[in-house]
Amino acid sequence: MRSTVIGSRHEITGVVTKVGSGVTNFKVRDRVGVGCIYASCRNCEFCEASEENYCDQV
């Protein structure tokens, strides 16, 4: 018998189950995720090149 091990990773994913009255960007059943880098500036040359791991803000 073969088993599959699912370990925790550094990205977080899920499905939206509820939204508040002020929420406009998400709806119930949307798939969502948070990558391991969430605090980059999104404006420097590295962020614009999708290389957020080099951003000075991280």
Sequence and secondary structure as in RCSB ss.txt:
>XXXX:A:sequence
MRSTVIGSRHEITGVVTKVGSGVTNFKVRDRVGVGCIYASCRNCEFCEASEENYCDQV
>XXXX:A:secstr
         SSEEEE     TT  S  TT EEEE S     S SHHHHTT GGG TT 
